[in-house]
């Protein structure tokens, strides 16, 4: 497709602001218009941590790459794929490059946290996106995911089948399709008790009152509800829905895959009876035999109460997908794009 000449009738303008700690060199841009030409900033912030660039081009998008020009004239290109400036947005693009390391994320050692509410210890696996350590100017949205042992490593996962969450996020990042995010994998305790009624009441309160404050203190998070999602499958989808329904001021969205609604919960009843919840919901299932009917029932319950499909909630069916870690991991990129994708973050006034 590179030979196709995309054009607009008139030039489009976009401001890019590149954030990076000062001292390593002068930030310049290289663009696909001429990969050998430095584009210089039109403005530098006091202290030199923000370099602003004005782009004008008669096309709907432009690939670019932040670079560091050292005092000796050498050039260091940023790590990772070329970045995508979509010229149809009028907002200023906020860019946080990295110039060392790899374009892979990293994992902190498992965090253990005492829970007075549950009377046990939480175990948390923290995934940090590429560039987290290098660029301290950037903060990140957070996705809290149930069944943390099944998310990243086959030697921990049920039957050795992990979701490959890090690979899904890094693939979306390479496509410039989604925001980089911190993922908190919450290892389960007694799933049947804590992921269902009434046990999920204490479990959710523990995440809200004990886990999330600890994570927000320890990591550079975007702590608002709009930047915080919760995700799970099967019973994990049930408790994720409950957490966003019960605490929409904390979790702005729930990603619920193959959820066992109405088996050990009253969530459909609550949707039909209670006031409107501001959180957003993603619902999916395989078909047949993967909680298809109850997931559809929940989607139609939301619709019955005036929630708008594709705006307040999304419902998808994946024919022939089964109730398995492999299938949840394989389609995880879909709900992640709804939570972290470029249109979603643009609506929240941000740009990657």
C-alpha positions in Angstrom: 0.0 0.0 0.0 3.0 2.3 0.3 2.8 3.3 -3.3 -0.7 4.7 -3.0 -0.8 8.5 -2.8 -3.4 9.4 -0.2 -4.4 13.0 -0.5 -6.9 15.5 0.9 -8.2 18.5 -0.9 -6.5 21.0 1.4 -3.6 20.8 3.8 -4.3 19.5 7.3 -2.4 20.7 10.3 -1.5 19.0 13.6 0.6 20.0 16.6 2.7 17.2 18.1 4.2 17.7 21.6 7.0 15.3 22.4 7.7 14.7 26.1 11.1 13.4 27.2 13.5 14.1 30.0 15.9 16.8 29.1 19.7 16.3 28.8 20.1 13.4 26.4 20.0 15.6 23.3 17.8 17.7 21.1 14.5 16.1 20.1 13.8 16.3 16.4 11.3 14.5 14.2 11.8 12.4 11.1 8.7 11.7 8.9 7.8 9.6 5.9 7.9 12.7 3.8 11.7 12.5 4.0 13.2 10.1 6.5 16.6 11.9 6.1 15.4 15.4 7.1 15.2 16.7 10.6 12.0 18.5 11.5 12.9 21.0 14.2 10.6 22.0 17.1 8.7 25.3 16.8 8.8 25.6 20.6 10.6 24.2 23.6 9.2 24.2 27.1 11.1 25.8 30.0 13.5 23.1 31.1 13.4 21.5 27.6 11.2 18.5 28.5 8.5 19.2 25.9 9.3 19.9 22.2 6.4 21.1 20.1 6.3 20.4 16.3 3.9 21.8 13.7 3.0 19.3 10.9 1.2 20.4 7.8 0.4 17.9 5.0 -2.3 17.3 2.4 -3.1 13.8 3.5 -5.1 12.2 6.3 -2.2 10.6 8.2 1.6 10.8 8.5 4.0 8.3 10.0 6.8 9.8 12.0 9.6 9.0 14.4 11.0 11.1 17.3 14.8 11.2 17.3 17.5 12.6 19.6 20.2 14.7 18.0 23.3 14.6 20.2 25.8 17.5 20.7 28.3 15.6 18.4 25.7 15.5 15.6 24.9 11.8 16.0 21.2 10.7 15.7 19.4 8.2 18.0 16.1 6.9 16.7 13.3 6.1 19.1 12.6 2.5 19.9 9.7 0.7 18.4 7.5 1.1 15.3 6.9 4.3 13.4 4.3 6.4 15.1 1.1 7.5 13.4 -0.2 11.0 13.4 -3.8 11.0 12.3 -4.4 14.4 10.7 -8.2 14.4 11.0 -7.9 15.3 14.7 -7.6 18.9 15.8 -6.3 18.1 19.3 -2.6 18.3 20.0 -0.9 14.9 19.9 1.0 14.1 23.1 3.9 11.7 22.4 6.2 10.0 24.9 9.1 8.2 23.1 11.7 5.9 24.4 15.3 5.8 23.1 16.7 2.8 25.0 15.7 -0.7 25.8 13.3 -2.8 23.7 9.7 -2.5 22.4 8.6 -5.2 24.8 7.0 -4.7 28.1 8.3 -5.9 31.4 7.1 -7.6 34.6 7.7 -6.6 38.2 8.1 -9.4 40.7 4.8 -10.7 42.1 3.4 -8.2 44.5 1.9 -9.6 47.7 -0.6 -7.4 49.6 -2.4 -8.2 52.9 -6.2 -7.9 52.7 -7.9 -7.2 56.0 -11.2 -7.4 54.2 -10.7 -10.9 52.8 -8.5 -12.2 55.6 -5.9 -13.4 53.1 -3.1 -12.1 50.9 -3.5 -10.8 47.4 -0.9 -11.9 44.8 -0.6 -9.4 41.9 1.3 -9.7 38.6 2.2 -6.2 37.3 2.9 -5.8 33.5 4.6 -2.5 32.7 4.5 -1.2 29.1 7.5 -0.5 26.9 9.3 2.7 27.9 7.9 2.8 31.4 11.3 3.0 33.1 12.9 5.4 30.7 10.2 8.1 30.4 8.9 9.1 33.8 6.9 12.0 32.3 4.2 9.5 31.1 1.3 8.1 33.1 -0.8 5.1 32.0 -4.3 3.7 32.0 -4.8 0.5 34.0 -6.6 -2.7 33.3 -7.3 -5.0 36.3 -7.6 -8.6 35.1 -9.0 -11.5 37.1 -7.3 -15.0 37.2 -3.9 -13.4 37.0 -2.1 -16.8 36.8 -3.6 -17.4 33.4 -2.6 -14.2 31.7 1.2 -14.2 30.9 3.1 -17.4 31.6 2.4 -20.9 30.5 4.1 -22.5 33.5 1.5 -20.8 35.7 -1.6 -21.0 33.5 -4.4 -23.6 33.6 -3.3 -26.5 31.4 -0.3 -24.4 30.3 -2.6 -22.1 28.2 -1.9 -18.5 29.0 -3.8 -15.5 27.4 -0.6 -13.9 26.1 -1.9 -10.5 27.3 1.5 -8.8 26.8 1.7 -10.1 23.2 -1.8 -8.7 22.5 -0.9 -5.3 23.9 2.4 -5.1 22.1 0.8 -6.1 18.8 -1.8 -3.4 19.1 1.0 -1.0 20.0 3.0 -1.9 16.9 -0.1 -1.2 14.8 -0.5 2.2 16.6 -4.1 0.9 17.3 -4.2 1.2 21.1 -2.7 3.0 24.1 0.0 1.5 26.2 -1.3 0.4 29.5 -0.4 -1.1 32.9 -2.0 -4.5 33.5 -2.6 -5.8 37.0 -3.2 -9.6 37.0 -5.0 -10.4 40.2 -4.4 -14.0 41.2 -7.6 -15.7 42.3 -8.4 -17.1 45.7 -11.6 -19.1 46.1 -13.0 -18.3 42.7 -16.5 -19.7 43.3 -16.9 -17.7 46.5 -15.1 -14.5 45.6 -16.3 -14.2 42.0 -20.0 -14.7 42.8 -22.7 -13.4 45.1 -22.4 -12.6 47.9 -18.6 -13.1 48.1 -17.9 -10.7 45.3 -19.0 -7.9 47.5 -16.0 -8.2 49.8 -13.7 -9.1 47.0 -14.7 -6.0 45.0 -14.4 -3.8 48.1 -10.9 -5.2 48.7 -9.8 -4.3 45.2 -11.3 -0.8 45.5 -10.1 0.0 49.0 -6.9 -2.0 49.3 -5.4 -3.0 45.9 -6.1 0.0 43.7 -4.8 2.6 46.2 -1.6 0.6 46.6 -1.2 0.4 42.8 -1.8 4.1 42.3 0.8 4.9 44.9 3.4 2.5 43.5 3.0 3.2 39.8 2.4 6.1 37.4 -1.2 5.4 36.7 -4.0 7.5 35.3 -6.2 6.9 38.2 -9.6 8.1 37.1 -12.5 5.8 36.3 -12.3 6.7 32.6 -8.8 5.3 32.5 -9.4 2.2 34.6 -11.0 -1.0 33.3 -11.6 -4.4 34.8 -11.6 -7.6 32.8 -12.3 -11.3 33.2 -13.8 -14.4 31.7 -16.4 -16.9 32.9 -16.9 -16.3 36.6 -14.2 -13.6 36.2 -16.5 -11.9 33.7 -19.3 -11.9 36.3 -17.2 -10.3 39.0 -15.8 -7.8 36.5 -19.3 -6.7 35.6 -20.2 -6.5 39.3 -17.2 -4.3 40.1 -18.0 -1.8 37.4 -21.7 -1.8 38.2 -21.1 -1.4 41.9 -18.2 1.0 41.6 -18.5 3.0 38.4 -16.7 5.9 40.1 -13.6 3.6 40.2 -14.0 1.3 37.1 -15.2 3.1 34.0 -15.5 -0.1 32.0 -15.9 -3.9 32.3 -14.7 -6.4 29.7 -16.7 -9.5 30.3 -15.9 -12.6 28.2 -18.1 -15.8 28.3 -19.6 -14.7 31.6 -21.8 -17.1 33.6 -24.5 -14.5 34.3 -27.5 -15.7 36.5 -25.8 -18.9 37.7 -24.4 -17.4 41.0 -25.3 -13.8 40.8 -28.3 -11.4 40.4 -26.7 -9.0 37.9 -29.4 -9.3 35.2 -32.1 -8.5 37.9 -30.1 -5.5 39.0 -29.7 -4.2 35.5 -33.5 -4.5 34.9 -34.3 -2.8 38.3 -31.7 -0.3 39.3 -30.9 3.2 38.1 -28.6 3.7 35.1 -24.9 2.9 35.6 -22.4 5.2 33.9 -19.8 2.5 33.3 -19.3 1.0 29.8 -19.6 -2.8 29.2 -18.1 -5.2 26.7 -19.9 -8.6 26.5 -19.0 -11.5 24.4 -19.2 -15.3 24.1 -18.5 -18.1 21.8 -21.3 -20.2 20.2 -22.6 -22.7 20.8 -22.1 -23.8 24.4 -20.2 -20.8 25.8 -22.7 -18.9 27.8 -24.1 -17.5 24.6 -27.7 -17.3 25.7 -27.1 -15.6 29.1 -24.7 -13.1 27.5 -27.3 -12.2 24.9 -29.8 -11.9 27.7 -27.6 -9.5 29.6 -27.0 -7.4 26.4 -30.8 -7.2 25.8 -31.4 -6.3 29.4 -29.1 -3.4 29.0 -30.8 -2.4 25.8 -34.2 -2.7 27.5 -33.1 -0.2 30.1 -32.0 2.3 27.4 -28.3 1.6 27.2 -27.1 2.2 23.7 -25.4 -0.6 21.7 -21.9 0.5 20.5 -21.9 3.5 22.8 -22.8 2.3 26.3 -22.2 -1.4 25.7 -20.9 -3.8 23.0 -22.1 -7.3 22.5 -20.2 -9.7 20.1 -20.5 -13.4 19.3 -17.6 -15.5 18.1 -19.0 -18.6 16.3 -17.3 -21.9 17.2 -15.2 -20.3 19.9 -15.1 -22.5 23.1 -14.9 -21.8 26.8 -11.2 -21.9 26.9 -8.1 -19.8 27.8 -6.9 -20.1 24.2 -10.0 -18.6 22.7 -10.2 -15.8 25.3 -6.5 -14.9 24.6 -7.0 -15.1 20.9 -9.8 -12.6 20.8 -8.6 -10.4 23.7 -7.4 -7.7 21.2 -11.0 -6.9 20.5 -12.1 -5.7 24.0 -8.6 -4.1 24.5 -9.2 -1.9 21.5 -12.6 -0.9 22.9 -10.9 0.1 26.2 -7.6 1.4 24.9 -8.1 2.0 21.1 -7.3 5.3 19.5 -11.0 6.4 19.0 -11.7 5.6 22.7 -8.9 7.6 24.1 -9.6 10.5 21.6 -13.1 10.7 23.1 -11.4 11.1 26.5 -9.2 13.9 25.2 -5.9 12.0 25.0 -3.6 10.9 22.2 -0.9 8.3 22.1 
